[in-house]
């Protein structure tokens, strides 16, 4: 069994659950989870967690994300992408007449920073215990509460009206379909997302990704162990956190996930962050004397004690 994280370059046509199901067959293991839904028509980075790495799914989902998207001006659909039913539409020629580059750039610039977004009806968000896409398929439309999201960067890469290619760096919970739709409404032409590639989730990038076919080819080769080069060990996910090796007399506390005194480790007081440090800055990776990784801990009581956050025993 493998333990850690790997990045799949998801192809269009697969749901995130489809990827997990096929990967279970490729790697011959059941304990696999994905870190957040990527629309079936979208492509790109889908981090998956393997073995005890599945405990990281929620932490990876919180990381910022980056996309390359193609927005199609002049078309509005019920799904906010080009796969949906057209609600209203204007001709490409009318788009070119009505939208100047200056107006486009001005409209796009208004969608950076903290903005409100209403999740689309065709989404996995739950309302009263039911997924919105299930209600949408029943022909129902319900009120959805707006959510605060962060658009850290929004850059226009190319303009070939009615198409606009953009790079988006954003927080979790951002719907790029909705971003395209809202920009179109701002311009008065309407818009839908035509194409989407997720290029990064946190430190996971396309350059270190495998397609499912590539992963299968490696596993069926004479050297299936080569797949290990694409699996990030759990402890390396927290590579910015210091390491603490627990002395023998402290191992019983570590094995039970109990608080461990810093004096029972080789962690120097100088590594303890000062007041006001962020939560991630307070993480410590816990190992035994032989260098085996056991858990993620955090500083407690001015750094004199270490408290368990997550155990990763195999």
Secondary structure, 3 states (H helix, E strand, C coil): CCCEEEEEEECCCCCHHHHHHHHHHHHCCCCEEECCCCCCCCEEEEEEEEHHHHHHHHHHHCCCEEEEEEEEECEEECCCECCCCEEEECCHHHHHHHCCHHHHHHHHHCCCEEEEEECCCCCCCEECCEEHHHHHHCCCCCCCCEEEEEEEEEEEEEEECCEEEEEEEECCCCCHHHHHHHHHHHHCCCEEEEEEEEEEECCEEHHHEECHHHHHHHHCCCCHHHHHHHEECHHHHHCCCEEEEECHHHHHHHHCCCCEEHHHECCCHHHCCCCCCCHHHHEEEEECCCCCEEEEEEEEHHHCEEEEEEECCC
